[in-house]
């Protein structure tokens, strides 16, 4: 079994140091959420559980394997979320779902996010786990993801002047015990329609011979295992943090903190003045839940890549792929701000929370993905 020991030792030292830091600070919440981030990173990397490639394979090759895994993930998450959200609290603490307004700006944001997915070669979670695994191009995407998220936060007020129909939770409107079966039925109908149109699962969701201990340690993991773990980890995030898993808020925050270092005045922006945003901007990065989980995801992916002997960063890339990384990152960041999240915060957590905006998000993002797939050859990016 090949293991990159220097990288493995580095990963273990970093994750141990951070966990000790949270425990010494007495922050039990972050001390529990950080390992969940690590688990998410391991699950994403070892199964190569990406949304971007899954949609590209479905559109180009009619391969439903990745989409099928996502459907299973969504169904399990809905079933786990429903009792908690219906009760409104757990262990005496209030909890709330990922529910956001549905409107023109939100739909446009999802569209350009979908376009950015294919140009960048990743989504919110995909950027984190591939960058954490040593992909140098995705580090470029991550940087411009932060730039785009910060840029979007400055423009968000203008976009919010466009019409919207407000926040709609199907669970609150219809009752969770009706909304969840309704959403599950819709997912089944979508799957049946795709099968009718000629698509199929061209890769196994679970290996015929089972999963060996070495595969569990070094990968690859089956898509089904990752789908189940992602649903469970999202549920645990809901229980501990009081809200579902999200990713892209942290990118906007990192961009704002960097801009402040270079002289930007937060008081010049309504978005960053007052409330949660101002408090987060004035606190350390390691006090922010989403930032801590994102760091955990990257370290989890780094750990997984070290175990799999796949940490091999390279900076060699042509100007067209580099241009796509920059443009894609900007579109991802800007689009996520307008759309109230990405494939995780808006789509996965949104639909698990029975939010209508999660359904609108995926429709518009898929249209953007379709366009992005057709633009990829111009940037010397393969659709294979």
CORQUIHU-V298917 format. One line per field, one symbol per residue. burial: 1 if it has 9 or more other C-alpha atoms within 8 Angstrom, else 0. A space follows every 50 residues. Layout:
# CORQUIHU-V298917
burial: ???
This chain:
# CORQUIHU-V298917
burial: 00110011001101100010011000100111111111111111111011 11111111100111111111111111111111011001110000111111 11111111111111111111111111111111111111111111111111 11110110100100001111100011011100110010001001100011 10001100000000110111111111111111111111111111111111 11111110110000000011111100111110001011111111111111 11111111101000000001111111111111111111111111111111 1111111111110111111111101110100000
